[in-house]
């Protein structure tokens, strides 16, 4: 019973079908029909004109997006536990040619305008200090908590006021959208660029960078090639993204993962460290309690000395979620 990560989940059958259907001769790189149709499809989904570029990983999506907003001598404002800080192996520094991450604290790994101001206001406007060039948030956050539309708008207003590019890491954007019950455009808000997650949500090997600023997209196209992410058979990446959008499969998958997480949460009570607003649960468990759960066949990651992280996926079985809930309740 696997709760390690949604990256460990199977590829959705409709994604495999879309990739098989894309086989056969076609234009290379992003000149194929599937890739060329992505802009219109994502623009319709978000009710806002955008340019969609596929890449193979979320790390590349985040870093290529930020590289269009931040010069090497600048900085990206983000949460101190953001994925770009804690889990991308220094990739932002590599893609951004040494630009600095300016770290900000915040409850449940979310940023607020006041916290951002407190971090950047003391920075002097001179060449001796790194100047903030961009702001990056994660939807849902690293602790599975979703930004409400008004929270995103408030941060967007601050970014605009300070002349910062605004990026959203949407590795679990589908889960946040499903939890919020609002449109994709409302869940994303007025960001300049969004890393639209696919792999964690039933995809195989494709993520999308959505640029709502065409000038940033023009830069990213060159940077994607330079970084080695312009795959020669890009139609197979584009096909995965089409499969996700067709019939709102991306939301259907996310709702399934969220429902499994909500089922488990019913038995966690005060053990929960953060609200469950996507498909991740952070639960206070002693070492003995964790070993007890593992002995019963549950796989998950430890989260510090006295906690564990459980992640559900699009194909988490209802009986497995219920079994974990019962096991936690019985501890």
BELNOR-V175406 format. One line per field, one symbol per residue. phi: phi as a letter, one per 40 degrees, with the letter a starting at -180 (. if undefined). psi: psi as a letter, one per 30 degrees, with the letter a starting at -180 (. if undefined). burial: b if it has 16 or more other ideal C-beta (glycine too) atoms within 10 Angstrom, else e. A space follows every 50 residues. Layout:
phi: ???
psi: ???
burial: ???
This chain:
phi: .cbcacccccccdccdccccccchcaccfbccccccccdcccccccfaca bbbcacbcdcccccccccbbcdcbabcaccbddcccbbfgddccccfgdc cccbcicfgbcbdcccdccbcccccaccbcccbabbbbbcccbgbcccdc ccccccccdcccgbcbbbcbdbccccccccgbcdccccgcccabcccbcc bhcbaabbbbbcbccccccccccccccgbcccbcdcccccccccccgfdd ccccccccccccccccbcfccccadcbabbbbbcacdccccccccchcba bcbgcbaabbbcbcbccdccccccdcccccc
psi: jjgelfffllkkefeeeeeeffllklklbgfleeeffeeeeeeeefhkkl kkkklfleeeeeeeeefffklfgalkklkfglefefgghgeeeeeghfkk kjkklkkhgklleeeeefefefkkilffkkkkflkklkjllfggkkklef eeeeeeeeeeeghkkjkkjheheeeeeeefglleeeeeahlekkjjkeef gglehklkjkjgjeeeeeeeeeeeeefggikfhfffeeeeeeeeekghee eeeeeeeeeeeeeeffgfbffkflkjgbgkkjkjkleeeeeeeefggkkl kkiafhllkkkllfgkkeeeeeeeeeeeef.
burial: bbbebbeebebbebbeebbeebeeeeeeebebebbeebbebbbebbeeeb bbbbbbbbbbbbbbbbbbbbeeebbbbbbbbbbbbeebeebbbebbeebb bbbbebebbbbeeebbeebbeeeeeeeeeebbbbbbbbbbbbbbbbbbbe bbebbbebbeeeebbbbbbbbbbbbbbbbbeeebbbbbbbbbbbbbbbbb bbbbbbbbbbbbbeebbeebbebbeebebbbeebbbbbbbbbbbbeeebb bbbbbbbbebbbbbbebbeebebbebbbbbbbbbbeeebbebbeeeebeb eebeeebbbbbbbbbbeeebbebbbebbeee
